[in-house]
Amino acid sequence: MAGHSKWANIKHKKAATDAKRGKVWTRLIKEITVAARMGGDDVNTNPRLRLSVDKAADANMPKENVTRAIQRGAGLLEGANYEEVRYEGYGIGGAAIIVDCMTDNRVRTVAEVRNAFNKNGGNMGNEGSVAFMFTHCGQMYFAPGTNEDALMEAALEAGADDITSDEEGGIEVLTPPHDLSAVKDALTKAGFKSEVAEVTMKPQTETVVTGDDAIKMQKLIDALENLDDVQEVYTNVIIED
């Protein structure tokens, strides 16, 4: 089923990620450490760790950094003890925002997140205030020009939940969160390379914003993403130039 174009947003996100490689590495190290602590240090039996290690490879992180992060998570090396925390809130026009963090100091983190909301036209919400508007799932995007019929057949056979295309021909594949790595592996073997593969909070409905609202919303998202303790920011808004 076709939907509005998300391809420009995907390309923008990838470009922004590449521009902040040092920060991306720091966030990936935290994610790898926590994934290893929670699910063990074997990528073959820990899907979350496997996905994190794959993302580290895509970000050109040195293998020794990955190994040290896994060892810290497994308790073989000393390091900060990070915990996962989620904050919810509202952006421009009441847009829903979820902010996932990893921190060794909750007091510092909540103060920084609240300050970013308040200074940029948003408001912190209570736990559960917007999370019900999102679905926890695995998500992959494939570039326009990908053979949709062949991808759909391979994805469904691999265990995907849903496949949709947008008006530019970009294709989105959704999976259960813990099945993302397995589906990604199967599609890679079938000759399909995803531009994005991540476990995400996908909004159940989306709103496109343009003009001044788009500029203000992007400023708020940037302020949140620039915080050291923030791992991911999710919103139900599509920002268009």
Secondary structure, DSSP 4 states (H G I P E B T S, - for coil): -EES--HHHHHHHHHHHHHTHHHHHHHHHHHHHHHHHHH-S-TTT-HHHHHHHHHHHHTT--HHHHHHHHHHHTTSS-----EEEEEEEE-GGG-EEEEEEEES-HHHHHHHHHHHHHHTT-EE--TTSSGGGEEEEEEEEE-TTS-HHHHHHHHHHHT-SEEEEETTS-EEEEE-GGGHHHHHHHHHHTT---SEEEEEEEESS-EEE-HHHHHHHHHHHHHHHTSTTEEEEEESEEE--
